């Protein structure tokens, strides 16, 4: 079997194999690139609500759980304390509430995982342990093989020697320029 034919077969089959992983990495890469514009892992909720006016001491755990159950979110009470300015600070799973009993007002702040995007970002960042790190490394080697084998697949005026080499050089120059200018 000729080397070009073997490269074409391996390039095609490895290419098909990594399509799904490449799409996941590309999408999560876009989300992670814009993490300064929005939180790609969590949606941040802030909500104001009204409570019965009273004293801070009136807000025991059962009263607070009752307030939480009236809110349109699935929140879990952890604990609370009363600050020196008589505000009730409530710790909930993934967030907090601050209740001003004198004004009868409260503010809720909590995080909720973005479905699917959170998981894709964890895969992209390789924070799932050693096994996933090795799977990720194998994918990187396959991508490297597909990139290099692609150089040798086409012949003629649109092949690497007459056309592709300068595009490949441009592919190296663009990130190097950014690295030299911005780092």
C-alpha atoms as a printed R data frame, in Angstrom:
    type eleno elety resid chain resno       x      y      z
1   ATOM     1    CA   UNK     A     1   0.000  0.000  0.000
2   ATOM     2    CA   UNK     A     2   1.370  3.412 -0.943
3   ATOM     3    CA   UNK     A     3   2.092  5.879  1.860
4   ATOM     4    CA   UNK     A     4  -0.228  8.549  0.415
5   ATOM     5    CA   UNK     A     5  -3.129  6.073  0.294
6   ATOM     6    CA   UNK     A     6  -2.437  4.948  3.889
7   ATOM     7    CA   UNK     A     7  -2.287  8.593  5.032
8   ATOM     8    CA   UNK     A     8  -5.580  9.329  3.260
9   ATOM     9    CA   UNK     A     9  -7.288  6.365  4.970
10  ATOM    10    CA   UNK     A    10  -5.899  7.208  8.433
11  ATOM    11    CA   UNK     A    11  -6.602 10.926  7.962
12  ATOM    12    CA   UNK     A    12 -10.227 10.163  7.036
13  ATOM    13    CA   UNK     A    13 -10.859  7.612  9.806
14  ATOM    14    CA   UNK     A    14  -9.144  9.578 12.594
15  ATOM    15    CA   UNK     A    15 -10.914 12.697 11.302
16  ATOM    16    CA   UNK     A    16 -14.304 11.011 11.629
17  ATOM    17    CA   UNK     A    17 -13.365  9.724 15.076
18  ATOM    18    CA   UNK     A    18 -12.553 13.161 16.488
19  ATOM    19    CA   UNK     A    19 -15.408 15.167 14.928
20  ATOM    20    CA   UNK     A    20 -17.603 15.053 18.048
21  ATOM    21    CA   UNK     A    21 -14.790 15.888 20.449
22  ATOM    22    CA   UNK     A    22 -13.604 18.689 18.182
23  ATOM    23    CA   UNK     A    23 -17.089 20.239 18.139
24  ATOM    24    CA   UNK     A    24 -17.275 20.069 21.966
25  ATOM    25    CA   UNK     A    25 -13.818 21.639 22.298
26  ATOM    26    CA   UNK     A    26 -14.601 24.333 19.725
27  ATOM    27    CA   UNK     A    27 -17.884 25.341 21.386
28  ATOM    28    CA   UNK     A    28 -16.473 25.342 24.903
29  ATOM    29    CA   UNK     A    29 -13.417 27.221 23.611
30  ATOM    30    CA   UNK     A    30 -15.702 29.970 22.334
31  ATOM    31    CA   UNK     A    31 -17.485 30.155 25.699
32  ATOM    32    CA   UNK     A    32 -14.194 30.200 27.601
33  ATOM    33    CA   UNK     A    33 -12.758 32.874 25.301
34  ATOM    34    CA   UNK     A    34 -15.636 35.155 26.358
35  ATOM    35    CA   UNK     A    35 -15.489 34.449 30.099
36  ATOM    36    CA   UNK     A    36 -14.755 38.146 30.701
37  ATOM    37    CA   UNK     A    37 -18.019 39.073 28.942
38  ATOM    38    CA   UNK     A    38 -20.200 36.586 30.823
39  ATOM    39    CA   UNK     A    39 -19.790 33.638 33.179
40  ATOM    40    CA   UNK     A    40 -19.734 30.589 30.886
41  ATOM    41    CA   UNK     A    41 -20.169 28.079 33.708
42  ATOM    42    CA   UNK     A    42 -22.884 29.677 35.827
43  ATOM    43    CA   UNK     A    43 -25.906 31.881 35.386
44  ATOM    44    CA   UNK     A    44 -25.989 34.527 38.112
45  ATOM    45    CA   UNK     A    45 -29.399 35.354 39.552
46  ATOM    46    CA   UNK     A    46 -30.168 38.492 41.544
47  ATOM    47    CA   UNK     A    47 -33.730 39.015 42.717
48  ATOM    48    CA   UNK     A    48 -35.418 41.420 45.116
49  ATOM    49    CA   UNK     A    49 -38.315 40.201 47.240
50  ATOM    50    CA   UNK     A    50 -40.656 41.420 49.973
51  ATOM    51    CA   UNK     A    51 -40.961 39.917 53.452
52  ATOM    52    CA   UNK     A    52 -43.129 40.641 56.463
53  ATOM    53    CA   UNK     A    53 -41.730 43.600 58.420
54  ATOM    54    CA   UNK     A    54 -40.481 42.879 61.898
55  ATOM    55    CA   UNK     A    55 -37.376 42.469 64.012
56  ATOM    56    CA   UNK     A    56 -34.286 40.554 62.976
57  ATOM    57    CA   UNK     A    57 -34.779 38.172 65.926
58  ATOM    58    CA   UNK     A    58 -38.153 37.125 64.433
59  ATOM    59    CA   UNK     A    59 -36.305 35.416 61.568
60  ATOM    60    CA   UNK     A    60 -35.442 31.976 62.868
61  ATOM    61    CA   UNK     A    61 -34.573 29.003 60.646
62  ATOM    62    CA   UNK     A    62 -38.224 27.959 60.141
63  ATOM    63    CA   UNK     A    63 -39.318 31.490 59.185
64  ATOM    64    CA   UNK     A    64 -36.458 31.785 56.715
65  ATOM    65    CA   UNK     A    65 -37.255 28.373 55.203
66  ATOM    66    CA   UNK     A    66 -40.834 29.587 54.757
67  ATOM    67    CA   UNK     A    67 -39.591 32.731 52.959
68  ATOM    68    CA   UNK     A    68 -37.365 30.583 50.733
69  ATOM    69    CA   UNK     A    69 -40.229 28.252 49.824
70  ATOM    70    CA   UNK     A    70 -42.293 31.218 48.563
71  ATOM    71    CA   UNK     A    71 -39.586 32.226 46.087
72  ATOM    72    CA   UNK     A    72 -39.813 30.815 42.546
73  ATOM    73    CA   UNK     A    73 -36.469 28.978 42.803
74  ATOM    74    CA   UNK     A    74 -35.368 25.625 44.162
75  ATOM    75    CA   UNK     A    75 -33.167 26.869 47.018
76  ATOM    76    CA   UNK     A    76 -31.725 25.003 49.980
77  ATOM    77    CA   UNK     A    77 -31.236 26.733 53.343
78  ATOM    78    CA   UNK     A    78 -27.874 26.189 55.058
79  ATOM    79    CA   UNK     A    79 -27.679 28.663 57.973
80  ATOM    80    CA   UNK     A    80 -28.062 32.308 58.838
81  ATOM    81    CA   UNK     A    81 -26.832 35.030 61.169
82  ATOM    82    CA   UNK     A    82 -27.904 38.519 62.198
83  ATOM    83    CA   UNK     A    83 -25.341 41.226 61.494
84  ATOM    84    CA   UNK     A    84 -24.626 44.244 63.698
85  ATOM    85    CA   UNK     A    85 -26.858 46.422 61.484
86  ATOM    86    CA   UNK     A    86 -29.824 44.066 62.181
87  ATOM    87    CA   UNK     A    87 -29.866 42.490 58.746
88  ATOM    88    CA   UNK     A    88 -30.429 38.776 58.365
89  ATOM    89    CA   UNK     A    89 -27.775 37.106 56.221
90  ATOM    90    CA   UNK     A    90 -28.887 33.727 54.934
91  ATOM    91    CA   UNK     A    91 -26.552 31.193 53.367
92  ATOM    92    CA   UNK     A    92 -28.183 29.048 50.727
93  ATOM    93    CA   UNK     A    93 -26.681 26.457 48.430
94  ATOM    94    CA   UNK     A    94 -24.734 28.361 45.735
95  ATOM    95    CA   UNK     A    95 -25.635 31.785 47.051
96  ATOM    96    CA   UNK     A    96 -26.917 34.116 49.746
97  ATOM    97    CA   UNK     A    97 -29.891 36.200 50.835
98  ATOM    98    CA   UNK     A    98 -29.843 39.435 52.778
99  ATOM    99    CA   UNK     A    99 -33.074 40.421 54.516
100 ATOM   100    CA   UNK     A   100 -33.734 43.859 55.958
101 ATOM   101    CA   UNK     A   101 -36.621 43.091 58.366
102 ATOM   102    CA   UNK     A   102 -37.254 46.745 59.240
103 ATOM   103    CA   UNK     A   103 -37.910 47.677 55.590
104 ATOM   104    CA   UNK     A   104 -39.454 44.288 54.763
105 ATOM   105    CA   UNK     A   105 -37.127 43.806 51.807
106 ATOM   106    CA   UNK     A   106 -34.684 41.141 50.755
107 ATOM   107    CA   UNK     A   107 -32.103 40.516 48.057
108 ATOM   108    CA   UNK     A   108 -31.291 37.070 46.712
109 ATOM   109    CA   UNK     A   109 -28.085 36.229 44.843
110 ATOM   110    CA   UNK     A   110 -27.201 32.725 43.675
111 ATOM   111    CA   UNK     A   111 -25.509 30.775 40.920
112 ATOM   112    CA   UNK     A   112 -26.943 28.028 38.756
113 ATOM   113    CA   UNK     A   113 -24.892 25.803 36.469
114 ATOM   114    CA   UNK     A   114 -25.457 26.360 32.776
115 ATOM   115    CA   UNK     A   115 -26.688 22.981 31.546
116 ATOM   116    CA   UNK     A   116 -24.327 21.205 29.141
117 ATOM   117    CA   UNK     A   117 -22.021 24.247 28.823
118 ATOM   118    CA   UNK     A   118 -20.690 23.709 32.372
119 ATOM   119    CA   UNK     A   119 -19.862 20.071 31.593
120 ATOM   120    CA   UNK     A   120 -18.280 20.905 28.220
121 ATOM   121    CA   UNK     A   121 -16.069 23.540 29.881
122 ATOM   122    CA   UNK     A   122 -14.933 21.028 32.534
123 ATOM   123    CA   UNK     A   123 -13.941 18.654 29.740
124 ATOM   124    CA   UNK     A   124 -12.125 21.442 27.902
125 ATOM   125    CA   UNK     A   125 -10.182 22.481 31.003
126 ATOM   126    CA   UNK     A   126  -9.313 18.789 31.694
127 ATOM   127    CA   UNK     A   127 -10.391 19.068 35.340
128 ATOM   128    CA   UNK     A   128 -12.022 15.632 35.536
129 ATOM   129    CA   UNK     A   129  -8.950 13.702 36.652
130 ATOM   130    CA   UNK     A   130  -6.131 11.663 35.208
131 ATOM   131    CA   UNK     A   131  -8.174  9.418 32.905
132 ATOM   132    CA   UNK     A   132  -9.788 12.330 31.069
133 ATOM   133    CA   UNK     A   133  -6.406 14.065 30.816
134 ATOM   134    CA   UNK     A   134  -5.067 11.038 28.912
135 ATOM   135    CA   UNK     A   135  -8.154 10.920 26.665
136 ATOM   136    CA   UNK     A   136  -7.620 14.611 25.972
137 ATOM   137    CA   UNK     A   137  -3.940 14.018 25.198
138 ATOM   138    CA   UNK     A   138  -4.847 11.226 22.760
139 ATOM   139    CA   UNK     A   139  -7.244 13.591 21.012
140 ATOM   140    CA   UNK     A   140  -4.482 16.205 20.774
141 ATOM   141    CA   UNK     A   141  -2.129 13.655 19.185
142 ATOM   142    CA   UNK     A   142  -4.841 12.625 16.713
143 ATOM   143    CA   UNK     A   143  -5.435 16.297 15.820
144 ATOM   144    CA   UNK     A   144  -1.702 16.695 15.331
145 ATOM   145    CA   UNK     A   145  -1.627 13.632 13.052
146 ATOM   146    CA   UNK     A   146  -4.633 14.868 11.039
147 ATOM   147    CA   UNK     A   147  -3.000 18.292 10.637
148 ATOM   148    CA   UNK     A   148   0.359 16.885  9.525
149 ATOM   149    CA   UNK     A   149  -1.043 14.120  7.314
150 ATOM   150    CA   UNK     A   150  -3.275 16.687  5.608
151 ATOM   151    CA   UNK     A   151  -0.132 18.387  4.316
152 ATOM   152    CA   UNK     A   152   0.703 15.365  2.156
153 ATOM   153    CA   UNK     A   153  -2.747 14.495  0.790
154 ATOM   154    CA   UNK     A   154  -3.080 16.878 -2.163
155 ATOM   155    CA   UNK     A   155  -0.754 17.143 -5.148
156 ATOM   156    CA   UNK     A   156  -0.719 19.654 -7.971
157 ATOM   157    CA   UNK     A   157  -1.156 23.401 -8.054
158 ATOM   158    CA   UNK     A   158  -3.420 23.412 -4.935
159 ATOM   159    CA   UNK     A   159  -1.117 21.020 -3.062
160 ATOM   160    CA   UNK     A   160   1.207 21.872 -0.214
161 ATOM   161    CA   UNK     A   161   4.303 22.661 -2.288
162 ATOM   162    CA   UNK     A   162   2.652 25.262 -4.542
163 ATOM   163    CA   UNK     A   163  -0.235 26.566 -2.441
164 ATOM   164    CA   UNK     A   164  -0.514 25.220  1.094
165 ATOM   165    CA   UNK     A   165   2.883 26.101  2.534
166 ATOM   166    CA   UNK     A   166   2.222 29.833  2.716
167 ATOM   167    CA   UNK     A   167  -1.182 29.274  4.368
168 ATOM   168    CA   UNK     A   168   0.530 27.017  6.915
169 ATOM   169    CA   UNK     A   169   3.166 29.702  7.557
170 ATOM   170    CA   UNK     A   170   0.363 32.257  8.040
171 ATOM   171    CA   UNK     A   171  -1.207 29.840 10.519
172 ATOM   172    CA   UNK     A   172   2.011 29.957 12.553
173 ATOM   173    CA   UNK     A   173   2.557 33.703 12.174
174 ATOM   174    CA   UNK     A   174  -0.873 34.865 13.423
175 ATOM   175    CA   UNK     A   175  -0.604 33.345 16.937
176 ATOM   176    CA   UNK     A   176   3.094 34.267 17.171
177 ATOM   177    CA   UNK     A   177   2.319 37.912 16.398
178 ATOM   178    CA   UNK     A   178  -0.391 37.983 19.060
179 ATOM   179    CA   UNK     A   179   1.932 36.278 21.541
180 ATOM   180    CA   UNK     A   180   4.740 38.762 20.887
181 ATOM   181    CA   UNK     A   181   2.510 41.849 20.970
182 ATOM   182    CA   UNK     A   182   0.144 41.060 23.820
183 ATOM   183    CA   UNK     A   183   2.179 38.894 26.186
